[in-house]
Structures are given as C-alpha cells and as structure tokens.
Amino acid sequence: MQFLVHGIMTPIKFHRLYNPGLVAVVLLHFPLGFYYLYYIHANGLVSLWDWVIGIVYLFLLAFVCVNKLTYSWLADKNSPYPFAKAEMERFSVQQKLAEKTTS
C-alpha cells in the first residue's frame, strides 16, 4: 500500500515524481516487504487463507483507517486549529492546491 500511495498515486495526483516517503518506500518498505513475502511463501509458512485474509484486512484497514478516518470522518473544515499561514506558504502549497482544484 505504501508503494501504491507514494510510488504511483501521489505522483499522479501532484504531477511530480518525488514526494515525501518515496525514498523510504523504494529503498526500505518495498525490498523488505518483498523479501518477507518471498521467505514466508518459500518456507511454507503461509496458506491460501492467510493470503486471502491478509489482503482483505489490508484493504479494509487502508480504506477505514487511512481514507475514511483521515479524510472524511475526522476531517473538520471549521477546525479551531488551522495550519499556520507560514506553514501553508512553504513549498508553494497554495499554488499546488489551486492547481489541483482547477485540474
């Protein structure tokens, strides 16, 4: 999921190849995760049901905890704790948000 978000979805959404987290995903999460999956499969430590349950759990967790909790259920556009003006002016955030809403 990290690779899908940082390696594919974020670059498409922001029209930029690099994003925070991409290096960690490419150099750490992806190789370690790939080796782990290879190891448990090669040594017979996982069954078909383990794969099915794991994949269903992965997508449910990603959908509920990341997507819904972060962007829907707990999001409050009228929060009394907005981002500081200086924070929003860094890295051309306002321009990027404006470009995103017009495209």
N, CA, C and O atoms as CSV, one atom per row, in Angstrom:
chain,resi,resn,atom,element,x,y,z
A,1,MET,N,N,0.825,-1.197,0.000
A,1,MET,CA,C,0.000,0.000,0.000
A,1,MET,C,C,0.867,1.259,0.000
A,1,MET,O,O,0.540,2.243,-0.663
A,2,GLN,N,N,1.970,1.223,0.744
A,2,GLN,CA,C,2.860,2.375,0.759
A,2,GLN,C,C,3.390,2.666,-0.649
A,2,GLN,O,O,3.461,3.819,-1.075
A,3,PHE,N,N,3.758,1.597,-1.357
A,3,PHE,CA,C,4.271,1.786,-2.711
A,3,PHE,C,C,3.182,2.338,-3.634
A,3,PHE,O,O,3.449,3.211,-4.460
A,4,LEU,N,N,1.962,1.832,-3.493
A,4,LEU,CA,C,0.871,2.349,-4.318
A,4,LEU,C,C,0.627,3.833,-4.063
A,4,LEU,O,O,0.418,4.604,-5.000
A,5,VAL,N,N,0.654,4.228,-2.790
A,5,VAL,CA,C,0.386,5.625,-2.444
A,5,VAL,C,C,1.552,6.517,-2.848
A,5,VAL,O,O,1.366,7.474,-3.600
A,6,HIS,N,N,2.764,6.211,-2.352
A,6,HIS,CA,C,3.912,7.090,-2.585
A,6,HIS,C,C,4.546,6.919,-3.958
A,6,HIS,O,O,5.135,7.861,-4.489
A,7,GLY,N,N,4.434,5.741,-4.533
A,7,GLY,CA,C,5.084,5.498,-5.806
A,7,GLY,C,C,4.214,5.730,-7.016
A,7,GLY,O,O,4.722,6.009,-8.103
A,8,ILE,N,N,2.886,5.618,-6.843
A,8,ILE,CA,C,2.005,5.726,-8.005
A,8,ILE,C,C,0.951,6.832,-7.832
A,8,ILE,O,O,0.878,7.748,-8.652
A,9,MET,N,N,0.139,6.751,-6.773
A,9,MET,CA,C,-0.988,7.677,-6.635
A,9,MET,C,C,-0.558,9.124,-6.398
A,9,MET,O,O,-1.088,10.032,-7.039
A,10,THR,N,N,0.384,9.354,-5.496
A,10,THR,CA,C,0.816,10.723,-5.196
A,10,THR,C,C,1.487,11.388,-6.393
A,10,THR,O,O,1.157,12.535,-6.695
A,11,PRO,N,N,2.415,10.725,-7.091
A,11,PRO,CA,C,2.985,11.377,-8.280
A,11,PRO,C,C,1.938,11.705,-9.346
A,11,PRO,O,O,2.045,12.734,-10.013
A,12,ILE,N,N,0.941,10.859,-9.514
A,12,ILE,CA,C,-0.115,11.147,-10.485
A,12,ILE,C,C,-0.936,12.346,-10.023
A,12,ILE,O,O,-1.231,13.241,-10.814
A,13,LYS,N,N,-1.305,12.366,-8.746
A,13,LYS,CA,C,-2.156,13.431,-8.217
A,13,LYS,C,C,-1.474,14.798,-8.258
A,13,LYS,O,O,-2.110,15.797,-8.594
A,14,PHE,N,N,-0.177,14.849,-7.915
A,14,PHE,CA,C,0.525,16.132,-7.846
A,14,PHE,C,C,1.408,16.417,-9.045
A,14,PHE,O,O,2.099,17.436,-9.077
A,15,HIS,N,N,1.397,15.540,-10.024
A,15,HIS,CA,C,2.182,15.721,-11.253
A,15,HIS,C,C,3.666,15.950,-10.958
A,15,HIS,O,O,4.323,16.733,-11.645
A,16,ARG,N,N,4.186,15.278,-9.952
A,16,ARG,CA,C,5.595,15.339,-9.591
A,16,ARG,C,C,6.041,13.925,-9.222
A,16,ARG,O,O,5.317,13.189,-8.552
A,17,LEU,N,N,7.243,13.557,-9.668
A,17,LEU,CA,C,7.723,12.209,-9.382
A,17,LEU,C,C,8.049,12.032,-7.910
A,17,LEU,O,O,7.638,11.046,-7.299
A,18,TYR,N,N,8.797,12.993,-7.323
A,18,TYR,CA,C,9.223,12.830,-5.934
A,18,TYR,C,C,8.167,13.338,-4.971
A,18,TYR,O,O,7.488,14.327,-5.247
A,19,ASN,N,N,8.030,12.658,-3.840
A,19,ASN,CA,C,7.160,13.099,-2.762
A,19,ASN,C,C,7.711,12.549,-1.457
A,19,ASN,O,O,8.471,11.581,-1.471
A,20,PRO,N,N,7.345,13.147,-0.334
A,20,PRO,CA,C,7.830,12.634,0.948
A,20,PRO,C,C,7.412,11.178,1.136
A,20,PRO,O,O,6.246,10.832,0.948
A,21,GLY,N,N,8.330,10.362,1.491
A,21,GLY,CA,C,8.047,8.960,1.711
A,21,GLY,C,C,8.470,8.063,0.565
A,21,GLY,O,O,8.569,6.850,0.747
A,22,LEU,N,N,8.723,8.623,-0.610
A,22,LEU,CA,C,9.060,7.801,-1.769
A,22,LEU,C,C,10.373,7.054,-1.585
A,22,LEU,O,O,10.461,5.867,-1.902
A,23,VAL,N,N,11.389,7.734,-1.077
A,23,VAL,CA,C,12.693,7.079,-0.885
A,23,VAL,C,C,12.582,5.953,0.135
A,23,VAL,O,O,13.137,4.875,-0.073
A,24,ALA,N,N,11.875,6.189,1.229
A,24,ALA,CA,C,11.702,5.151,2.252
A,24,ALA,C,C,10.967,3.943,1.681
A,24,ALA,O,O,11.304,2.803,1.998
A,25,VAL,N,N,9.976,4.187,0.851
A,25,VAL,CA,C,9.218,3.089,0.252
A,25,VAL,C,C,10.089,2.288,-0.704
A,25,VAL,O,O,10.119,1.059,-0.649
A,26,VAL,N,N,10.800,2.993,-1.585
A,26,VAL,CA,C,11.597,2.313,-2.615
A,26,VAL,C,C,12.797,1.590,-2.016
A,26,VAL,O,O,13.107,0.471,-2.424
A,27,LEU,N,N,13.472,2.208,-1.059
A,27,LEU,CA,C,14.694,1.617,-0.510
A,27,LEU,C,C,14.478,0.718,0.702
A,27,LEU,O,O,15.325,-0.125,1.000
A,28,LEU,N,N,13.365,0.880,1.401
A,28,LEU,CA,C,13.154,0.096,2.628
A,28,LEU,C,C,11.895,-0.768,2.578
A,28,LEU,O,O,11.988,-1.995,2.600
A,29,HIS,N,N,10.718,-0.139,2.513
A,29,HIS,CA,C,9.469,-0.901,2.611
A,29,HIS,C,C,9.344,-1.950,1.516
A,29,HIS,O,O,9.055,-3.113,1.799
A,30,PHE,N,N,9.560,-1.548,0.268
A,30,PHE,CA,C,9.362,-2.474,-0.843
A,30,PHE,C,C,10.333,-3.650,-0.805
A,30,PHE,O,O,9.887,-4.794,-0.892
A,31,PRO,N,N,11.656,-3.420,-0.678
A,31,PRO,CA,C,12.572,-4.580,-0.642
A,31,PRO,C,C,12.347,-5.488,0.574
A,31,PRO,O,O,12.358,-6.712,0.443
A,32,LEU,N,N,12.145,-4.897,1.744
A,32,LEU,CA,C,11.921,-5.717,2.938
A,32,LEU,C,C,10.608,-6.486,2.844
A,32,LEU,O,O,10.547,-7.667,3.189
A,33,GLY,N,N,9.566,-5.817,2.379
A,33,GLY,CA,C,8.275,-6.486,2.228
A,33,GLY,C,C,8.324,-7.599,1.196
A,33,GLY,O,O,7.764,-8.673,1.410
A,34,PHE,N,N,8.992,-7.346,0.080
A,34,PHE,CA,C,9.119,-8.360,-0.964
A,34,PHE,C,C,9.883,-9.575,-0.433
A,34,PHE,O,O,9.474,-10.715,-0.653
A,35,TYR,N,N,10.993,-9.325,0.266
A,35,TYR,CA,C,11.777,-10.439,0.815
A,35,TYR,C,C,10.966,-11.218,1.848
A,35,TYR,O,O,11.006,-12.448,1.865
A,36,TYR,N,N,10.240,-10.520,2.698
A,36,TYR,CA,C,9.418,-11.168,3.714
A,36,TYR,C,C,8.377,-12.081,3.062
A,36,TYR,O,O,8.217,-13.234,3.462
A,37,LEU,N,N,7.669,-11.553,2.051
A,37,LEU,CA,C,6.659,-12.359,1.365
A,37,LEU,C,C,7.290,-13.561,0.668
A,37,LEU,O,O,6.734,-14.659,0.691
A,38,TYR,N,N,8.444,-13.354,0.052
A,38,TYR,CA,C,9.155,-14.465,-0.585
A,38,TYR,C,C,9.540,-15.523,0.455
A,38,TYR,O,O,9.361,-16.718,0.216
A,39,TYR,N,N,10.057,-15.098,1.587
A,39,TYR,CA,C,10.527,-16.005,2.637
A,39,TYR,C,C,9.388,-16.848,3.201
A,39,TYR,O,O,9.519,-18.066,3.319
A,40,ILE,N,N,8.277,-16.211,3.547
A,40,ILE,CA,C,7.186,-16.983,4.151
A,40,ILE,C,C,6.555,-17.928,3.138
A,40,ILE,O,O,6.109,-19.017,3.496
A,41,HIS,N,N,6.517,-17.514,1.869
A,41,HIS,CA,C,5.972,-18.396,0.837
A,41,HIS,C,C,6.928,-19.564,0.554
A,41,HIS,O,O,6.492,-20.711,0.461
A,42,ALA,N,N,8.211,-19.278,0.418
A,42,ALA,CA,C,9.204,-20.310,0.094
A,42,ALA,C,C,9.345,-21.342,1.206
A,42,ALA,O,O,9.679,-22.495,0.934
A,43,ASN,N,N,9.098,-20.953,2.435
A,43,ASN,CA,C,9.239,-21.862,3.569
A,43,ASN,C,C,7.908,-22.453,4.039
A,43,ASN,O,O,7.843,-23.075,5.099
A,44,GLY,N,N,6.866,-22.261,3.263
A,44,GLY,CA,C,5.571,-22.860,3.581
A,44,GLY,C,C,4.960,-22.348,4.874
A,44,GLY,O,O,4.264,-23.092,5.564
A,45,LEU,N,N,5.206,-21.108,5.208
A,45,LEU,CA,C,4.700,-20.545,6.465
A,45,LEU,C,C,3.344,-19.861,6.308
A,45,LEU,O,O,2.808,-19.301,7.264
A,46,VAL,N,N,2.795,-19.911,5.099
A,46,VAL,CA,C,1.542,-19.222,4.841
A,46,VAL,C,C,0.653,-20.110,3.961
A,46,VAL,O,O,1.131,-20.793,3.055
A,47,SER,N,N,-0.655,-20.079,4.254
A,47,SER,CA,C,-1.607,-20.858,3.458
A,47,SER,C,C,-2.410,-19.909,2.562
A,47,SER,O,O,-2.269,-18.689,2.645
A,48,LEU,N,N,-3.243,-20.485,1.718
A,48,LEU,CA,C,-4.083,-19.678,0.835
A,48,LEU,C,C,-5.002,-18.770,1.652
A,48,LEU,O,O,-5.190,-17.602,1.311
A,49,TRP,N,N,-5.571,-19.308,2.728
A,49,TRP,CA,C,-6.462,-18.499,3.571
A,49,TRP,C,C,-5.716,-17.357,4.254
A,49,TRP,O,O,-6.285,-16.285,4.459
A,50,ASP,N,N,-4.460,-17.569,4.607
A,50,ASP,CA,C,-3.661,-16.487,5.176
A,50,ASP,C,C,-3.525,-15.336,4.179
A,50,ASP,O,O,-3.631,-14.168,4.552
A,51,TRP,N,N,-3.291,-15.676,2.906
A,51,TRP,CA,C,-3.184,-14.652,1.863
A,51,TRP,C,C,-4.509,-13.911,1.695
A,51,TRP,O,O,-4.532,-12.683,1.620
A,52,VAL,N,N,-5.603,-14.656,1.637
A,52,VAL,CA,C,-6.922,-14.041,1.435
A,52,VAL,C,C,-7.261,-13.118,2.604
A,52,VAL,O,O,-7.648,-11.968,2.400
A,53,ILE,N,N,-7.117,-13.617,3.810
A,53,ILE,CA,C,-7.425,-12.802,4.996
A,53,ILE,C,C,-6.505,-11.586,5.070
A,53,ILE,O,O,-6.955,-10.486,5.391
A,54,GLY,N,N,-5.231,-11.778,4.776
A,54,GLY,CA,C,-4.273,-10.669,4.814
A,54,GLY,C,C,-4.587,-9.584,3.805
A,54,GLY,O,O,-4.492,-8.398,4.119
A,55,ILE,N,N,-4.961,-9.975,2.596
A,55,ILE,CA,C,-5.274,-8.983,1.556
A,55,ILE,C,C,-6.570,-8.246,1.880
A,55,ILE,O,O,-6.647,-7.029,1.713
A,56,VAL,N,N,-7.583,-8.967,2.339
A,56,VAL,CA,C,-8.841,-8.317,2.732
A,56,VAL,C,C,-8.594,-7.357,3.885
A,56,VAL,O,O,-9.090,-6.230,3.870
A,57,TYR,N,N,-7.835,-7.788,4.879
A,57,TYR,CA,C,-7.514,-6.943,6.030
A,57,TYR,C,C,-6.747,-5.697,5.594
A,57,TYR,O,O,-7.017,-4.598,6.079
A,58,LEU,N,N,-5.799,-5.866,4.688
A,58,LEU,CA,C,-5.006,-4.737,4.187
A,58,LEU,C,C,-5.905,-3.678,3.567
A,58,LEU,O,O,-5.781,-2.496,3.888
A,59,PHE,N,N,-6.807,-4.087,2.685
A,59,PHE,CA,C,-7.666,-3.117,2.022
A,59,PHE,C,C,-8.700,-2.507,2.964
A,59,PHE,O,O,-9.008,-1.320,2.852
A,60,LEU,N,N,-9.235,-3.291,3.880
A,60,LEU,CA,C,-10.162,-2.730,4.863
A,60,LEU,C,C,-9.459,-1.717,5.769
A,60,LEU,O,O,-9.999,-0.646,6.045
A,61,LEU,N,N,-8.278,-2.054,6.222
A,61,LEU,CA,C,-7.513,-1.140,7.074
A,61,LEU,C,C,-7.182,0.141,6.320
A,61,LEU,O,O,-7.341,1.238,6.854
A,62,ALA,N,N,-6.726,0.003,5.088
A,62,ALA,CA,C,-6.381,1.178,4.293
A,62,ALA,C,C,-7.620,2.041,4.050
A,62,ALA,O,O,-7.552,3.265,4.155
A,63,PHE,N,N,-8.737,1.417,3.730
A,63,PHE,CA,C,-9.949,2.173,3.447
A,63,PHE,C,C,-10.493,2.866,4.691
A,63,PHE,O,O,-10.799,4.058,4.657
A,64,VAL,N,N,-10.614,2.120,5.788
A,64,VAL,CA,C,-11.214,2.681,7.001
A,64,VAL,C,C,-10.262,3.626,7.719
A,64,VAL,O,O,-10.609,4.781,7.966
A,65,CYS,N,N,-9.063,3.151,8.057
A,65,CYS,CA,C,-8.152,3.952,8.886
A,65,CYS,C,C,-7.495,5.098,8.132
A,65,CYS,O,O,-7.356,6.195,8.673
A,66,VAL,N,N,-7.099,4.862,6.917
A,66,VAL,CA,C,-6.394,5.910,6.184
A,66,VAL,C,C,-7.376,6.807,5.441
A,66,VAL,O,O,-7.344,8.027,5.600
A,67,ASN,N,N,-8.229,6.224,4.647
A,67,ASN,CA,C,-9.110,7.026,3.805
A,67,ASN,C,C,-10.247,7.668,4.596
A,67,ASN,O,O,-10.366,8.893,4.622
A,68,LYS,N,N,-11.069,6.866,5.231
A,68,LYS,CA,C,-12.260,7.403,5.895
A,68,LYS,C,C,-11.931,8.221,7.144
A,68,LYS,O,O,-12.400,9.351,7.281
A,69,LEU,N,N,-11.131,7.666,8.053
A,69,LEU,CA,C,-10.822,8.406,9.274
A,69,LEU,C,C,-10.104,9.716,8.991
A,69,LEU,O,O,-10.433,10.749,9.572
A,70,THR,N,N,-9.129,9.672,8.102
A,70,THR,CA,C,-8.306,10.849,7.850
A,70,THR,C,C,-9.018,11.900,7.018
A,70,THR,O,O,-8.959,13.087,7.339
A,71,TYR,N,N,-9.685,11.482,5.961
A,71,TYR,CA,C,-10.227,12.446,5.009
A,71,TYR,C,C,-11.732,12.661,5.106
A,71,TYR,O,O,-12.255,13.565,4.455
A,72,SER,N,N,-12.437,11.872,5.887
A,72,SER,CA,C,-13.892,12.045,5.966
A,72,SER,C,C,-14.379,12.213,7.398
A,72,SER,O,O,-14.805,13.300,7.788
A,73,TRP,N,N,-14.318,11.151,8.172
A,73,TRP,CA,C,-14.949,11.150,9.485
A,73,TRP,C,C,-14.334,12.139,10.466
A,73,TRP,O,O,-15.063,12.794,11.212
A,74,LEU,N,N,-13.027,12.260,10.482
A,74,LEU,CA,C,-12.375,13.160,11.441
A,74,LEU,C,C,-11.961,14.495,10.831
A,74,LEU,O,O,-11.419,15.350,11.530
A,75,ALA,N,N,-12.207,14.681,9.550
A,75,ALA,CA,C,-11.855,15.945,8.902
A,75,ALA,C,C,-12.856,17.017,9.318
A,75,ALA,O,O,-14.064,16.780,9.342
A,76,ASP,N,N,-12.344,18.182,9.640
A,76,ASP,CA,C,-13.199,19.294,10.056
A,76,ASP,C,C,-12.700,20.564,9.388
A,76,ASP,O,O,-11.679,21.126,9.783
A,77,LYS,N,N,-13.430,21.010,8.373
A,77,LYS,CA,C,-13.015,22.218,7.661
A,77,LYS,C,C,-13.131,23.458,8.538
A,77,LYS,O,O,-12.513,24.480,8.240
A,78,ASN,N,N,-13.905,23.387,9.603
A,78,ASN,CA,C,-14.067,24.516,10.519
A,78,ASN,C,C,-13.299,24.293,11.818
A,78,ASN,O,O,-13.711,24.765,12.878
A,79,SER,N,N,-12.204,23.587,11.733
A,79,SER,CA,C,-11.408,23.290,12.921
A,79,SER,C,C,-10.871,24.567,13.557
A,79,SER,O,O,-10.489,25.499,12.850
A,80,PRO,N,N,-10.840,24.615,14.883
A,80,PRO,CA,C,-10.248,25.776,15.553
A,80,PRO,C,C,-8.716,25.738,15.510
A,80,PRO,O,O,-8.058,26.636,16.035
A,81,TYR,N,N,-8.157,24.713,14.894
A,81,TYR,CA,C,-6.707,24.560,14.823
A,81,TYR,C,C,-6.242,24.515,13.366
A,81,TYR,O,O,-5.745,23.483,12.915
A,82,PRO,N,N,-6.391,25.599,12.635
A,82,PRO,CA,C,-5.953,25.593,11.233
A,82,PRO,C,C,-4.427,25.595,11.142
A,82,PRO,O,O,-3.730,25.884,12.115
A,83,PHE,N,N,-3.931,25.268,9.957
A,83,PHE,CA,C,-2.494,25.366,9.736
A,83,PHE,C,C,-2.074,26.824,9.799
A,83,PHE,O,O,-2.820,27.712,9.387
A,84,ALA,N,N,-0.885,27.067,10.313
A,84,ALA,CA,C,-0.363,28.426,10.379
A,84,ALA,C,C,-0.145,28.961,8.966
A,84,ALA,O,O,0.148,28.198,8.045
A,85,LYS,N,N,-0.292,30.288,8.798
A,85,LYS,CA,C,-0.125,30.911,7.485
A,85,LYS,C,C,1.268,30.631,6.923
A,85,LYS,O,O,1.411,30.343,5.734
A,86,ALA,N,N,2.298,30.715,7.777
A,86,ALA,CA,C,3.672,30.458,7.321
A,86,ALA,C,C,3.830,29.022,6.833
A,86,ALA,O,O,4.571,28.760,5.886
A,87,GLU,N,N,3.139,28.108,7.476
A,87,GLU,CA,C,3.208,26.702,7.073
A,87,GLU,C,C,2.591,26.489,5.691
A,87,GLU,O,O,3.120,25.730,4.879
A,88,MET,N,N,1.491,27.151,5.435
A,88,MET,CA,C,0.818,27.000,4.149
A,88,MET,C,C,1.542,27.724,3.015
A,88,MET,O,O,1.317,27.414,1.845
A,89,GLU,N,N,2.405,28.679,3.342
A,89,GLU,CA,C,3.152,29.399,2.315
A,89,GLU,C,C,4.429,28.669,1.901
A,89,GLU,O,O,5.015,28.993,0.868
A,90,ARG,N,N,4.861,27.705,2.680
A,90,ARG,CA,C,6.065,26.942,2.334
A,90,ARG,C,C,5.812,26.040,1.138
A,90,ARG,O,O,4.701,25.550,0.939
A,91,PHE,N,N,6.837,25.832,0.360
A,91,PHE,CA,C,6.825,24.851,-0.742
A,91,PHE,C,C,5.680,25.071,-1.731
A,91,PHE,O,O,5.221,24.120,-2.364
A,92,SER,N,N,5.221,26.299,-1.867
A,92,SER,CA,C,4.157,26.652,-2.828
A,92,SER,C,C,2.883,25.832,-2.608
A,92,SER,O,O,2.248,25.406,-3.574
A,93,VAL,N,N,2.512,25.610,-1.365
A,93,VAL,CA,C,1.345,24.786,-1.046
A,93,VAL,C,C,0.073,25.389,-1.640
A,93,VAL,O,O,-0.730,24.667,-2.231
A,94,GLN,N,N,-0.121,26.693,-1.492
A,94,GLN,CA,C,-1.337,27.334,-2.007
A,94,GLN,C,C,-1.442,27.161,-3.521
A,94,GLN,O,O,-2.516,26.871,-4.049
A,95,GLN,N,N,-0.323,27.341,-4.208
A,95,GLN,CA,C,-0.317,27.195,-5.666
A,95,GLN,C,C,-0.646,25.754,-6.061
A,95,GLN,O,O,-1.423,25.526,-6.988
A,96,LYS,N,N,-0.061,24.794,-5.365
A,96,LYS,CA,C,-0.321,23.386,-5.677
A,96,LYS,C,C,-1.780,23.023,-5.421
A,96,LYS,O,O,-2.382,22.283,-6.199
A,97,LEU,N,N,-2.357,23.549,-4.321
A,97,LEU,CA,C,-3.760,23.276,-4.048
A,97,LEU,C,C,-4.653,23.913,-5.099
A,97,LEU,O,O,-5.648,23.315,-5.509
A,98,ALA,N,N,-4.315,25.111,-5.539
A,98,ALA,CA,C,-5.096,25.777,-6.577
A,98,ALA,C,C,-5.025,25.019,-7.898
A,98,ALA,O,O,-6.031,24.881,-8.594
A,99,GLU,N,N,-3.832,24.527,-8.241
A,99,GLU,CA,C,-3.672,23.743,-9.467
A,99,GLU,C,C,-4.477,22.455,-9.393
A,99,GLU,O,O,-5.068,22.021,-10.382
A,100,LYS,N,N,-4.493,21.850,-8.216
A,100,LYS,CA,C,-5.205,20.576,-8.034
A,100,LYS,C,C,-6.721,20.778,-8.204
A,100,LYS,O,O,-7.395,19.935,-8.795
A,101,THR,N,N,-7.243,21.876,-7.695
A,101,THR,CA,C,-8.690,22.090,-7.764
A,101,THR,C,C,-9.135,22.510,-9.163
A,101,THR,O,O,-10.290,22.291,-9.525
A,102,THR,N,N,-8.248,23.109,-9.957
A,102,THR,CA,C,-8.633,23.522,-11.300
A,102,THR,C,C,-8.468,22.417,-12.323
A,102,THR,O,O,-9.060,22.478,-13.401
A,103,SER,N,N,-7.658,21.388,-11.997
A,103,SER,CA,C,-7.453,20.313,-12.982
A,103,SER,C,C,-8.349,19.141,-12.744
A,103,SER,O,O,-8.294,18.161,-13.488
